[in-house]
Amino acid sequence: MYRLLLAFTDWLQNTPMALAVGGSDWAYPFIQLTHFTGLSLWFATTVAVDLRLLGVNKGNQTASQLLGALFVWNWIGFGIAVAGGFLLFSIAATSFVGNAGFRVKLGILLPLALAWHIVVQRKTRGWSQTPDPPVAAKLAGLIELLLWLSVATAAVSIPYF
């Protein structure tokens, strides 16, 4: 299975798209900016809902209302981050696959955090019947924040492995 993955990554990093991005002086920084913009949008909208679940900023909106207002922006940010991340990955795919930080981020933490994020989004509507979220909502918001912090930590550790 690992040989198949290496064959795919070798093919990917030698596609015209990856070679063009890797060979350009401006494309890589632009794609990196795009990736970070998507991550910022994703992370900011996620943190806003999680903090509301934790009871921070008990303003006019329940967590469910805030989620409804940010839902589309949240997933747009995720889509931008994935597209930019894939392009960045394609430039040096083979070396990324062998990187421990990348493997932990993409193989363990990201799927776990994403699954938890979807669960929290689905449960938020039920938790928001009262202005003060229940203990389960607060715990779910805290766990999600910790999971995304772990994903970010693994991501910034990639250059050191």
MILUMFI-125291 format. One record per residue: residue in three letters; x, y, z of N, C-alpha, C, O in turn; residue number from 1. Coordinates in nm, 2 decimals. Example, Ala and Ser with C-alpha at 12.3 -4.5 7.8 and 13.67 -1.06 7.14 Angstrom:
BEGIN
<pt ALA,<1.32,-0.57,0.78>,<1.23,-0.45,0.78>,<1.32,-0.33,0.78>,<1.42,-0.33,0.85>,1>;
<pt SER,<1.28,-0.22,0.71>,<1.37,-0.11,0.71>,<1.29,0.00,0.79>,<1.34,0.11,0.80>,2>;
// end
This chain:
BEGIN
<pt MET,<0.08,-0.12,0.00>,<0.00,0.00,0.00>,<0.09,0.13,0.00>,<0.06,0.22,-0.07>,1>;
<pt TYR,<0.20,0.12,0.08>,<0.28,0.24,0.09>,<0.35,0.26,-0.05>,<0.37,0.38,-0.09>,2>;
<pt ARG,<0.38,0.16,-0.12>,<0.44,0.17,-0.25>,<0.35,0.24,-0.35>,<0.39,0.32,-0.43>,3>;
<pt LEU,<0.22,0.20,-0.34>,<0.12,0.27,-0.42>,<0.11,0.42,-0.39>,<0.10,0.50,-0.48>,4>;
<pt LEU,<0.11,0.45,-0.26>,<0.11,0.59,-0.22>,<0.23,0.66,-0.27>,<0.21,0.78,-0.32>,5>;
<pt LEU,<0.35,0.60,-0.26>,<0.47,0.67,-0.31>,<0.46,0.69,-0.47>,<0.51,0.79,-0.52>,6>;
<pt ALA,<0.41,0.59,-0.54>,<0.39,0.60,-0.68>,<0.30,0.72,-0.71>,<0.32,0.80,-0.81>,7>;
<pt PHE,<0.19,0.73,-0.64>,<0.09,0.84,-0.66>,<0.16,0.97,-0.63>,<0.15,1.07,-0.71>,8>;
<pt THR,<0.23,0.99,-0.52>,<0.29,1.11,-0.49>,<0.40,1.15,-0.59>,<0.42,1.27,-0.62>,9>;
<pt ASP,<0.48,1.05,-0.64>,<0.58,1.08,-0.74>,<0.51,1.13,-0.87>,<0.56,1.23,-0.93>,10>;
<pt TRP,<0.40,1.07,-0.91>,<0.33,1.11,-1.02>,<0.28,1.25,-1.00>,<0.29,1.34,-1.09>,11>;
<pt LEU,<0.22,1.28,-0.88>,<0.15,1.41,-0.85>,<0.26,1.52,-0.86>,<0.23,1.62,-0.92>,12>;
<pt GLN,<0.37,1.50,-0.80>,<0.47,1.61,-0.80>,<0.54,1.63,-0.93>,<0.61,1.73,-0.95>,13>;
<pt ASN,<0.51,1.54,-1.03>,<0.56,1.56,-1.16>,<0.46,1.60,-1.26>,<0.48,1.60,-1.38>,14>;
<pt THR,<0.34,1.63,-1.22>,<0.23,1.68,-1.31>,<0.27,1.82,-1.35>,<0.34,1.89,-1.28>,15>;
<pt PRO,<0.22,1.86,-1.47>,<0.25,2.00,-1.51>,<0.20,2.11,-1.41>,<0.27,2.21,-1.40>,16>;
<pt MET,<0.09,2.08,-1.34>,<0.04,2.18,-1.25>,<0.15,2.20,-1.13>,<0.18,2.31,-1.10>,17>;
<pt ALA,<0.19,2.08,-1.07>,<0.29,2.09,-0.96>,<0.42,2.15,-1.01>,<0.48,2.23,-0.94>,18>;
<pt LEU,<0.47,2.11,-1.13>,<0.59,2.17,-1.18>,<0.58,2.32,-1.21>,<0.67,2.39,-1.18>,19>;
<pt ALA,<0.46,2.36,-1.25>,<0.44,2.50,-1.28>,<0.44,2.58,-1.15>,<0.50,2.69,-1.14>,20>;
<pt VAL,<0.37,2.53,-1.05>,<0.37,2.60,-0.92>,<0.51,2.60,-0.86>,<0.55,2.71,-0.81>,21>;
<pt GLY,<0.57,2.49,-0.86>,<0.70,2.48,-0.79>,<0.81,2.56,-0.87>,<0.91,2.60,-0.81>,22>;
<pt GLY,<0.79,2.58,-1.00>,<0.89,2.65,-1.08>,<0.86,2.80,-1.09>,<0.94,2.87,-1.15>,23>;
<pt SER,<0.76,2.85,-1.03>,<0.72,2.99,-1.04>,<0.77,3.07,-0.91>,<0.76,3.01,-0.80>,24>;
<pt ASP,<0.81,3.19,-0.93>,<0.86,3.27,-0.82>,<0.74,3.32,-0.74>,<0.75,3.35,-0.62>,25>;
<pt TRP,<0.62,3.34,-0.80>,<0.51,3.40,-0.73>,<0.40,3.31,-0.70>,<0.32,3.33,-0.61>,26>;
<pt ALA,<0.39,3.19,-0.77>,<0.28,3.10,-0.75>,<0.27,3.04,-0.61>,<0.17,3.04,-0.54>,27>;
<pt TYR,<0.39,2.99,-0.56>,<0.39,2.93,-0.43>,<0.35,3.02,-0.32>,<0.27,2.98,-0.24>,28>;
<pt PRO,<0.41,3.14,-0.31>,<0.36,3.23,-0.21>,<0.21,3.27,-0.22>,<0.15,3.29,-0.12>,29>;
<pt PHE,<0.17,3.28,-0.34>,<0.02,3.32,-0.36>,<-0.06,3.20,-0.31>,<-0.16,3.22,-0.24>,30>;
<pt ILE,<-0.03,3.08,-0.34>,<-0.11,2.96,-0.30>,<-0.10,2.95,-0.15>,<-0.19,2.91,-0.08>,31>;
<pt GLN,<0.02,2.97,-0.09>,<0.04,2.97,0.05>,<-0.05,3.07,0.12>,<-0.12,3.04,0.22>,32>;
<pt LEU,<-0.06,3.19,0.06>,<-0.15,3.30,0.11>,<-0.29,3.25,0.10>,<-0.37,3.27,0.20>,33>;
<pt THR,<-0.33,3.19,-0.01>,<-0.47,3.14,-0.02>,<-0.50,3.03,0.08>,<-0.61,3.04,0.14>,34>;
<pt HIS,<-0.41,2.94,0.10>,<-0.42,2.84,0.20>,<-0.44,2.89,0.34>,<-0.53,2.85,0.41>,35>;
<pt PHE,<-0.36,2.99,0.37>,<-0.37,3.05,0.51>,<-0.49,3.13,0.52>,<-0.55,3.14,0.63>,36>;
<pt THR,<-0.54,3.20,0.42>,<-0.66,3.27,0.42>,<-0.78,3.18,0.45>,<-0.87,3.21,0.53>,37>;
<pt GLY,<-0.78,3.07,0.38>,<-0.89,2.97,0.40>,<-0.88,2.91,0.54>,<-0.99,2.90,0.61>,38>;
<pt LEU,<-0.76,2.88,0.59>,<-0.75,2.83,0.73>,<-0.80,2.94,0.83>,<-0.86,2.90,0.93>,39>;
<pt SER,<-0.76,3.06,0.80>,<-0.81,3.17,0.89>,<-0.96,3.18,0.90>,<-1.02,3.19,1.01>,40>;
<pt LEU,<-1.02,3.17,0.78>,<-1.17,3.18,0.78>,<-1.23,3.06,0.85>,<-1.32,3.07,0.93>,41>;
<pt TRP,<-1.18,2.94,0.82>,<-1.22,2.82,0.88>,<-1.21,2.83,1.03>,<-1.30,2.80,1.11>,42>;
<pt PHE,<-1.09,2.86,1.08>,<-1.06,2.86,1.22>,<-1.13,2.96,1.29>,<-1.19,2.94,1.40>,43>;
<pt ALA,<-1.14,3.08,1.24>,<-1.21,3.19,1.31>,<-1.36,3.16,1.33>,<-1.42,3.18,1.43>,44>;
<pt THR,<-1.43,3.11,1.22>,<-1.57,3.08,1.24>,<-1.59,2.96,1.33>,<-1.69,2.95,1.40>,45>;
<pt THR,<-1.50,2.86,1.33>,<-1.51,2.75,1.42>,<-1.49,2.79,1.57>,<-1.57,2.75,1.65>,46>;
<pt VAL,<-1.39,2.87,1.59>,<-1.36,2.92,1.72>,<-1.47,3.01,1.78>,<-1.51,3.00,1.90>,47>;
<pt ALA,<-1.53,3.09,1.69>,<-1.65,3.17,1.74>,<-1.76,3.09,1.79>,<-1.82,3.12,1.90>,48>;
<pt VAL,<-1.79,2.98,1.72>,<-1.90,2.90,1.77>,<-1.86,2.82,1.89>,<-1.94,2.81,1.98>,49>;
<pt ASP,<-1.74,2.77,1.89>,<-1.69,2.69,2.01>,<-1.69,2.78,2.14>,<-1.73,2.74,2.24>,50>;
<pt LEU,<-1.64,2.90,2.12>,<-1.64,3.00,2.23>,<-1.78,3.03,2.28>,<-1.81,3.04,2.40>,51>;
<pt ARG,<-1.87,3.04,2.19>,<-2.01,3.06,2.23>,<-2.07,2.94,2.30>,<-2.14,2.96,2.40>,52>;
<pt LEU,<-2.03,2.82,2.26>,<-2.07,2.70,2.33>,<-2.01,2.70,2.47>,<-2.08,2.65,2.57>,53>;
<pt LEU,<-1.89,2.75,2.49>,<-1.83,2.76,2.62>,<-1.89,2.87,2.71>,<-1.86,2.88,2.82>,54>;
<pt GLY,<-1.98,2.95,2.65>,<-2.05,3.05,2.73>,<-1.99,3.19,2.71>,<-2.04,3.28,2.78>,55>;
<pt VAL,<-1.89,3.21,2.63>,<-1.83,3.34,2.60>,<-1.92,3.42,2.51>,<-1.98,3.36,2.42>,56>;
<pt ASN,<-1.94,3.55,2.54>,<-2.02,3.64,2.46>,<-2.16,3.59,2.45>,<-2.21,3.56,2.35>,57>;
<pt LYS,<-2.23,3.60,2.57>,<-2.37,3.56,2.57>,<-2.46,3.67,2.52>,<-2.55,3.72,2.59>,58>;
<pt GLY,<-2.43,3.72,2.40>,<-2.50,3.84,2.34>,<-2.64,3.80,2.30>,<-2.71,3.72,2.37>,59>;
<pt ASN,<-2.68,3.85,2.19>,<-2.81,3.83,2.14>,<-2.83,3.70,2.07>,<-2.95,3.66,2.06>,60>;
<pt GLN,<-2.73,3.63,2.03>,<-2.74,3.51,1.95>,<-2.71,3.38,2.04>,<-2.62,3.39,2.12>,61>;
<pt THR,<-2.79,3.28,2.01>,<-2.75,3.15,2.07>,<-2.64,3.09,1.99>,<-2.61,3.14,1.88>,62>;
<pt ALA,<-2.58,2.98,2.03>,<-2.48,2.92,1.95>,<-2.54,2.87,1.82>,<-2.47,2.87,1.72>,63>;
<pt SER,<-2.66,2.82,1.82>,<-2.72,2.77,1.70>,<-2.74,2.89,1.60>,<-2.72,2.87,1.48>,64>;
<pt GLN,<-2.78,3.00,1.65>,<-2.80,3.12,1.56>,<-2.66,3.16,1.50>,<-2.65,3.20,1.38>,65>;
<pt LEU,<-2.56,3.16,1.58>,<-2.43,3.20,1.54>,<-2.38,3.10,1.44>,<-2.32,3.14,1.34>,66>;
<pt LEU,<-2.40,2.97,1.46>,<-2.36,2.87,1.37>,<-2.43,2.89,1.24>,<-2.37,2.88,1.13>,67>;
<pt GLY,<-2.56,2.92,1.24>,<-2.64,2.94,1.12>,<-2.58,3.06,1.04>,<-2.58,3.05,0.91>,68>;
<pt ALA,<-2.54,3.16,1.11>,<-2.48,3.28,1.04>,<-2.34,3.25,0.98>,<-2.30,3.31,0.88>,69>;
<pt LEU,<-2.27,3.16,1.04>,<-2.13,3.14,1.00>,<-2.11,3.01,0.92>,<-2.00,2.98,0.87>,70>;
<pt PHE,<-2.21,2.92,0.91>,<-2.20,2.79,0.86>,<-2.14,2.79,0.72>,<-2.04,2.72,0.69>,71>;
<pt VAL,<-2.19,2.87,0.63>,<-2.15,2.87,0.49>,<-2.00,2.93,0.48>,<-1.92,2.87,0.41>,72>;
<pt TRP,<-1.97,3.03,0.56>,<-1.84,3.08,0.56>,<-1.74,2.98,0.62>,<-1.62,2.98,0.57>,73>;
<pt ASN,<-1.78,2.91,0.71>,<-1.70,2.80,0.77>,<-1.65,2.70,0.67>,<-1.53,2.67,0.65>,74>;
<pt TRP,<-1.75,2.65,0.59>,<-1.72,2.55,0.49>,<-1.65,2.61,0.36>,<-1.58,2.54,0.30>,75>;
<pt ILE,<-1.68,2.74,0.33>,<-1.60,2.80,0.23>,<-1.45,2.81,0.26>,<-1.37,2.78,0.18>,76>;
<pt GLY,<-1.43,2.85,0.39>,<-1.29,2.85,0.44>,<-1.22,2.72,0.43>,<-1.11,2.71,0.39>,77>;
<pt PHE,<-1.30,2.62,0.47>,<-1.24,2.48,0.46>,<-1.21,2.44,0.32>,<-1.10,2.39,0.29>,78>;
<pt GLY,<-1.30,2.47,0.23>,<-1.27,2.44,0.09>,<-1.15,2.51,0.03>,<-1.07,2.45,-0.04>,79>;
<pt ILE,<-1.14,2.64,0.06>,<-1.02,2.71,0.02>,<-0.89,2.66,0.08>,<-0.79,2.64,0.01>,80>;
<pt ALA,<-0.90,2.62,0.21>,<-0.78,2.56,0.28>,<-0.74,2.43,0.21>,<-0.62,2.40,0.19>,81>;
<pt VAL,<-0.84,2.35,0.18>,<-0.81,2.22,0.12>,<-0.75,2.23,-0.02>,<-0.65,2.17,-0.05>,82>;
<pt ALA,<-0.81,2.32,-0.10>,<-0.76,2.34,-0.23>,<-0.61,2.40,-0.23>,<-0.53,2.35,-0.30>,83>;
<pt GLY,<-0.59,2.49,-0.15>,<-0.45,2.55,-0.14>,<-0.36,2.45,-0.08>,<-0.24,2.44,-0.12>,84>;
<pt GLY,<-0.40,2.37,0.02>,<-0.32,2.27,0.08>,<-0.28,2.16,-0.02>,<-0.17,2.11,-0.02>,85>;
<pt PHE,<-0.37,2.12,-0.10>,<-0.35,2.02,-0.20>,<-0.24,2.07,-0.30>,<-0.15,1.99,-0.34>,86>;
<pt LEU,<-0.25,2.19,-0.34>,<-0.16,2.25,-0.43>,<-0.02,2.26,-0.37>,<0.08,2.23,-0.44>,87>;
<pt LEU,<-0.01,2.30,-0.25>,<0.12,2.30,-0.18>,<0.18,2.16,-0.16>,<0.30,2.14,-0.18>,88>;
<pt PHE,<0.09,2.07,-0.13>,<0.13,1.93,-0.11>,<0.18,1.87,-0.24>,<0.28,1.80,-0.24>,89>;
<pt SER,<0.12,1.91,-0.35>,<0.16,1.85,-0.48>,<0.30,1.89,-0.53>,<0.36,1.81,-0.60>,90>;
<pt ILE,<0.35,1.99,-0.47>,<0.49,2.04,-0.51>,<0.60,1.94,-0.46>,<0.70,1.91,-0.53>,91>;
<pt ALA,<0.58,1.89,-0.34>,<0.68,1.80,-0.28>,<0.61,1.68,-0.21>,<0.64,1.65,-0.10>,92>;
<pt ALA,<0.51,1.62,-0.28>,<0.43,1.52,-0.22>,<0.50,1.40,-0.16>,<0.47,1.36,-0.05>,93>;
<pt THR,<0.61,1.36,-0.22>,<0.68,1.24,-0.17>,<0.75,1.27,-0.04>,<0.75,1.19,0.05>,94>;
<pt SER,<0.81,1.39,-0.03>,<0.87,1.42,0.10>,<0.77,1.45,0.21>,<0.80,1.42,0.32>,95>;
<pt PHE,<0.65,1.50,0.17>,<0.55,1.52,0.27>,<0.50,1.39,0.33>,<0.48,1.38,0.45>,96>;
<pt VAL,<0.48,1.29,0.25>,<0.43,1.16,0.29>,<0.52,1.10,0.39>,<0.47,1.02,0.48>,97>;
<pt GLY,<0.65,1.12,0.38>,<0.74,1.06,0.47>,<0.77,1.14,0.60>,<0.84,1.10,0.68>,98>;
<pt ASN,<0.70,1.26,0.61>,<0.72,1.35,0.72>,<0.63,1.31,0.84>,<0.51,1.31,0.82>,99>;
<pt ALA,<0.69,1.29,0.95>,<0.61,1.25,1.07>,<0.51,1.35,1.11>,<0.39,1.32,1.14>,100>;
<pt GLY,<0.54,1.48,1.11>,<0.45,1.59,1.14>,<0.33,1.59,1.05>,<0.21,1.60,1.09>,101>;
<pt PHE,<0.36,1.57,0.92>,<0.25,1.57,0.82>,<0.16,1.45,0.84>,<0.04,1.46,0.82>,102>;
<pt ARG,<0.22,1.34,0.86>,<0.14,1.21,0.88>,<0.05,1.22,1.00>,<-0.06,1.18,1.00>,103>;
<pt VAL,<0.10,1.28,1.11>,<0.02,1.29,1.23>,<-0.09,1.39,1.20>,<-0.21,1.37,1.24>,104>;
<pt LYS,<-0.06,1.50,1.14>,<-0.16,1.60,1.10>,<-0.27,1.55,1.01>,<-0.39,1.55,1.05>,105>;
<pt LEU,<-0.23,1.49,0.90>,<-0.33,1.45,0.80>,<-0.38,1.31,0.82>,<-0.50,1.28,0.78>,106>;
<pt GLY,<-0.31,1.23,0.89>,<-0.35,1.09,0.91>,<-0.43,1.06,1.03>,<-0.52,0.97,1.04>,107>;
<pt ILE,<-0.41,1.14,1.14>,<-0.47,1.12,1.26>,<-0.56,1.24,1.31>,<-0.68,1.23,1.33>,108>;
<pt LEU,<-0.49,1.35,1.33>,<-0.56,1.46,1.39>,<-0.66,1.53,1.30>,<-0.77,1.56,1.35>,109>;
<pt LEU,<-0.63,1.55,1.18>,<-0.73,1.62,1.09>,<-0.86,1.54,1.08>,<-0.97,1.60,1.09>,110>;
<pt PRO,<-0.85,1.41,1.05>,<-0.98,1.34,1.04>,<-1.06,1.34,1.17>,<-1.18,1.35,1.17>,111>;
<pt LEU,<-0.99,1.32,1.28>,<-1.06,1.32,1.41>,<-1.12,1.46,1.44>,<-1.24,1.46,1.48>,112>;
<pt ALA,<-1.04,1.57,1.42>,<-1.10,1.70,1.44>,<-1.21,1.73,1.35>,<-1.31,1.79,1.39>,113>;
<pt LEU,<-1.20,1.69,1.22>,<-1.31,1.72,1.13>,<-1.44,1.64,1.16>,<-1.55,1.69,1.15>,114>;
<pt ALA,<-1.42,1.51,1.20>,<-1.54,1.44,1.24>,<-1.60,1.50,1.37>,<-1.73,1.51,1.38>,115>;
<pt TRP,<-1.52,1.54,1.46>,<-1.57,1.61,1.58>,<-1.64,1.74,1.55>,<-1.75,1.77,1.60>,116>;
<pt HIS,<-1.59,1.81,1.45>,<-1.65,1.94,1.41>,<-1.79,1.92,1.35>,<-1.88,1.99,1.39>,117>;
<pt ILE,<-1.80,1.81,1.27>,<-1.93,1.78,1.21>,<-2.03,1.74,1.32>,<-2.15,1.78,1.32>,118>;
<pt VAL,<-1.99,1.66,1.42>,<-2.07,1.63,1.53>,<-2.12,1.75,1.61>,<-2.24,1.76,1.64>,119>;
<pt VAL,<-2.02,1.84,1.64>,<-2.06,1.96,1.71>,<-2.16,2.05,1.63>,<-2.25,2.10,1.69>,120>;
<pt GLN,<-2.13,2.06,1.50>,<-2.23,2.14,1.42>,<-2.37,2.08,1.43>,<-2.47,2.15,1.43>,121>;
<pt ARG,<-2.38,1.95,1.42>,<-2.51,1.88,1.42>,<-2.58,1.90,1.56>,<-2.70,1.92,1.57>,122>;
<pt LYS,<-2.50,1.88,1.67>,<-2.56,1.89,1.80>,<-2.59,2.03,1.85>,<-2.67,2.05,1.94>,123>;
<pt THR,<-2.52,2.13,1.79>,<-2.54,2.27,1.84>,<-2.68,2.31,1.83>,<-2.73,2.39,1.92>,124>;
<pt ARG,<-2.76,2.27,1.74>,<-2.90,2.32,1.73>,<-2.98,2.27,1.85>,<-3.06,2.34,1.90>,125>;
<pt GLY,<-2.95,2.15,1.89>,<-3.02,2.09,2.01>,<-2.98,2.16,2.14>,<-3.05,2.17,2.23>,126>;
<pt TRP,<-2.85,2.19,2.15>,<-2.79,2.25,2.27>,<-2.83,2.39,2.29>,<-2.82,2.44,2.40>,127>;
<pt SER,<-2.88,2.46,2.19>,<-2.91,2.60,2.19>,<-3.05,2.64,2.22>,<-3.10,2.74,2.18>,128>;
<pt GLN,<-3.12,2.55,2.29>,<-3.26,2.58,2.33>,<-3.27,2.68,2.44>,<-3.37,2.75,2.46>,129>;
<pt THR,<-3.16,2.69,2.51>,<-3.15,2.79,2.62>,<-3.03,2.88,2.60>,<-2.94,2.84,2.53>,130>;
<pt PRO,<-3.04,3.00,2.66>,<-2.92,3.09,2.64>,<-2.79,3.04,2.70>,<-2.68,3.07,2.64>,131>;
<pt ASP,<-2.80,2.96,2.80>,<-2.67,2.90,2.86>,<-2.66,2.76,2.81>,<-2.74,2.68,2.85>,132>;
<pt PRO,<-2.56,2.73,2.73>,<-2.54,2.59,2.68>,<-2.52,2.49,2.80>,<-2.46,2.53,2.90>,133>;
<pt PRO,<-2.56,2.37,2.78>,<-2.54,2.27,2.88>,<-2.39,2.23,2.89>,<-2.31,2.26,2.81>,134>;
<pt VAL,<-2.36,2.15,2.99>,<-2.22,2.11,3.02>,<-2.17,2.03,2.90>,<-2.05,2.04,2.86>,135>;
<pt ALA,<-2.25,1.94,2.84>,<-2.20,1.86,2.72>,<-2.16,1.96,2.61>,<-2.06,1.92,2.54>,136>;
<pt ALA,<-2.23,2.07,2.58>,<-2.20,2.16,2.48>,<-2.06,2.23,2.51>,<-1.98,2.25,2.42>,137>;
<pt LYS,<-2.05,2.27,2.64>,<-1.92,2.33,2.68>,<-1.80,2.23,2.66>,<-1.70,2.27,2.61>,138>;
<pt LEU,<-1.82,2.11,2.70>,<-1.72,2.01,2.69>,<-1.69,1.99,2.54>,<-1.57,1.97,2.50>,139>;
<pt ALA,<-1.79,1.98,2.46>,<-1.77,1.95,2.31>,<-1.69,2.07,2.25>,<-1.60,2.05,2.17>,140>;
<pt GLY,<-1.73,2.19,2.28>,<-1.66,2.31,2.23>,<-1.51,2.31,2.28>,<-1.42,2.35,2.20>,141>;
<pt LEU,<-1.48,2.28,2.40>,<-1.35,2.27,2.45>,<-1.27,2.16,2.38>,<-1.15,2.19,2.34>,142>;
<pt ILE,<-1.33,2.05,2.36>,<-1.26,1.94,2.29>,<-1.22,1.98,2.15>,<-1.11,1.95,2.10>,143>;
<pt GLU,<-1.32,2.04,2.08>,<-1.29,2.08,1.95>,<-1.18,2.19,1.94>,<-1.10,2.18,1.85>,144>;
<pt LEU,<-1.18,2.28,2.03>,<-1.07,2.38,2.03>,<-0.94,2.31,2.05>,<-0.84,2.35,1.98>,145>;
<pt LEU,<-0.93,2.22,2.14>,<-0.81,2.14,2.16>,<-0.76,2.06,2.04>,<-0.65,2.05,2.01>,146>;
<pt LEU,<-0.86,2.00,1.98>,<-0.83,1.92,1.86>,<-0.77,2.01,1.75>,<-0.67,1.97,1.68>,147>;
<pt TRP,<-0.83,2.12,1.72>,<-0.78,2.21,1.61>,<-0.65,2.27,1.65>,<-0.56,2.30,1.57>,148>;
<pt LEU,<-0.63,2.30,1.78>,<-0.50,2.34,1.83>,<-0.39,2.23,1.80>,<-0.28,2.27,1.77>,149>;
<pt SER,<-0.43,2.11,1.82>,<-0.34,2.00,1.80>,<-0.31,1.99,1.65>,<-0.19,1.96,1.61>,150>;
<pt VAL,<-0.40,2.01,1.56>,<-0.38,2.00,1.42>,<-0.28,2.11,1.38>,<-0.19,2.09,1.30>,151>;
<pt ALA,<-0.31,2.23,1.43>,<-0.22,2.35,1.40>,<-0.08,2.32,1.45>,<0.02,2.35,1.38>,152>;
<pt THR,<-0.06,2.26,1.57>,<0.07,2.23,1.62>,<0.14,2.13,1.54>,<0.26,2.14,1.51>,153>;
<pt ALA,<0.07,2.03,1.49>,<0.13,1.93,1.40>,<0.17,1.99,1.27>,<0.28,1.96,1.22>,154>;
<pt ALA,<0.09,2.09,1.22>,<0.12,2.15,1.09>,<0.25,2.24,1.10>,<0.33,2.23,1.01>,155>;
<pt VAL,<0.26,2.31,1.21>,<0.38,2.40,1.22>,<0.51,2.32,1.26>,<0.62,2.37,1.25>,156>;
<pt SER,<0.49,2.19,1.30>,<0.60,2.11,1.33>,<0.66,2.04,1.20>,<0.77,1.98,1.21>,157>;
<pt ILE,<0.59,2.04,1.09>,<0.63,1.97,0.97>,<0.77,2.01,0.93>,<0.84,1.92,0.89>,158>;
<pt PRO,<0.81,2.14,0.93>,<0.94,2.17,0.88>,<1.05,2.11,0.97>,<1.17,2.11,0.93>,159>;
<pt TYR,<1.02,2.07,1.09>,<1.12,2.02,1.18>,<1.14,1.87,1.18>,<1.22,1.82,1.26>,160>;
<pt PHE,<1.07,1.80,1.10>,<1.08,1.66,1.09>,<1.15,1.62,0.96>,<1.17,1.50,0.93>,161>;
// end
